[in-house]
Amino acid sequence: MSALQPSSPSVLRASGLRKNYRSGDATLEVLRGIDLAVAAGESVSIRGESGSGKSTLLNLLAGLDRPDAGELHWGNEATAKLTLSDLTARRGRFLGMVFQAYYLIPEIDAFANVLMGARMLGTPGKAERDRAAALIKRVGLAERASHTPAHLSGGERQRVAVARALMNRPKVLLADEPTGNLDERTGDEVIQLLLEVCAEEGTALVLVTHNAAHAAKTQRELFLHQGQWRG
């Protein structure tokens, strides 16, 4: 099954992605020719059993790993043509990422964690600080902005992570099991926040999740089985 959607211009496009890993003398085929296109502002969910290749695919889409075969385009740019330093710089502006484990810096407060997205690209000025403050407010944490992660709940930490991921106005946000450490009610709230804020920002969302109810809230649902699309 192809996940290409040619009806509208794609902001993220993968063609024939393959990824293998060595296990002793054997070769493990993790991804077997994945095609995917995501339109600007579109929300797409990816489900699949453990070991189906979901996280591997997300790492390839993020440019954190290179495919053994196939092509990846961020906008109109082929990532294979970028040097490692150019890829890293481009990623900081093109992609936002949210993970199950939050990955907040424990020594600094929520506001500074959000602003860290801008610091990766240079020295933040007033515009960046205003942007961080606006995002903190949008995710409902204006009164918690001066708290460090240790003094925030799991749901609040993930809200900070969402705000940080959107700091540089990315074209695409990749979310890898963002509710995996949260209870059901808090997880539902975080997914709803992700969908709403990405829609407001015009940011495409690619959500990897085991939760069928969360997947059903996206505009398009995909299912990965043994490294290939199923359905």
Secondary structure in CASP SS format (residue, H / E / C, confidence):
PFRMAT SS
TARGET T0000
AUTHOR 0000-0000-0000
METHOD secondary structure of the structure
MODEL  1
M C 1.00
S C 1.00
A E 1.00
L C 1.00
Q C 1.00
P C 1.00
S C 1.00
S C 1.00
P C 1.00
S E 1.00
V E 1.00
L E 1.00
R E 1.00
A E 1.00
S E 1.00
G E 1.00
L E 1.00
R E 1.00
K E 1.00
N E 1.00
Y E 1.00
R E 1.00
S E 1.00
G C 1.00
D C 1.00
A E 1.00
T E 1.00
L E 1.00
E E 1.00
V E 1.00
L E 1.00
R E 1.00
G E 1.00
I E 1.00
D E 1.00
L E 1.00
A E 1.00
V E 1.00
A E 1.00
A C 1.00
G C 1.00
E C 1.00
S E 1.00
V E 1.00
S E 1.00
I E 1.00
R E 1.00
G E 1.00
E C 1.00
S C 1.00
G C 1.00
S C 1.00
G C 1.00
K H 1.00
S H 1.00
T H 1.00
L H 1.00
L H 1.00
N H 1.00
L H 1.00
L H 1.00
A C 1.00
G C 1.00
L C 1.00
D C 1.00
R C 1.00
P C 1.00
D C 1.00
A E 1.00
G E 1.00
E E 1.00
L E 1.00
H E 1.00
W E 1.00
G C 1.00
N C 1.00
E E 1.00
A E 1.00
T H 1.00
A H 1.00
K H 1.00
L C 1.00
T C 1.00
L H 1.00
S H 1.00
D H 1.00
L H 1.00
T H 1.00
A H 1.00
R H 1.00
R H 1.00
G H 1.00
R H 1.00
F H 1.00
L E 1.00
G E 1.00
M E 1.00
V E 1.00
F E 1.00
Q C 1.00
A C 1.00
Y C 1.00
Y C 1.00
L C 1.00
I C 1.00
P C 1.00
E C 1.00
I C 1.00
D C 1.00
A H 1.00
F H 1.00
A H 1.00
N H 1.00
V H 1.00
L H 1.00
M H 1.00
G H 1.00
A H 1.00
R H 1.00
M C 1.00
L C 1.00
G C 1.00
T C 1.00
P C 1.00
G C 1.00
K H 1.00
A H 1.00
E H 1.00
R H 1.00
D H 1.00
R H 1.00
A H 1.00
A H 1.00
A H 1.00
L H 1.00
I H 1.00
K H 1.00
R H 1.00
V C 1.00
G C 1.00
L C 1.00
A H 1.00
E H 1.00
R H 1.00
A C 1.00
S C 1.00
H C 1.00
T C 1.00
P H 1.00
A H 1.00
H H 1.00
L C 1.00
S C 1.00
G H 1.00
G H 1.00
E H 1.00
R H 1.00
Q H 1.00
R H 1.00
V H 1.00
A H 1.00
V H 1.00
A H 1.00
R H 1.00
A H 1.00
L C 1.00
M C 1.00
N C 1.00
R C 1.00
P C 1.00
K C 1.00
V E 1.00
L E 1.00
L E 1.00
A E 1.00
D E 1.00
E C 1.00
P C 1.00
T C 1.00
G C 1.00
N C 1.00
L C 1.00
D C 1.00
E H 1.00
R H 1.00
T H 1.00
G H 1.00
D H 1.00
E H 1.00
V H 1.00
I H 1.00
Q H 1.00
L H 1.00
L H 1.00
L H 1.00
E H 1.00
V H 1.00
C H 1.00
A H 1.00
E H 1.00
E H 1.00
G C 1.00
T C 1.00
A E 1.00
L E 1.00
V E 1.00
L E 1.00
V E 1.00
T C 1.00
H C 1.00
N C 1.00
A H 1.00
A H 1.00
H H 1.00
A H 1.00
A C 1.00
K C 1.00
T C 1.00
Q C 1.00
R E 1.00
E E 1.00
L E 1.00
F E 1.00
L E 1.00
H E 1.00
Q C 1.00
G C 1.00
Q E 1.00
W E 1.00
R C 1.00
G C 1.00
END
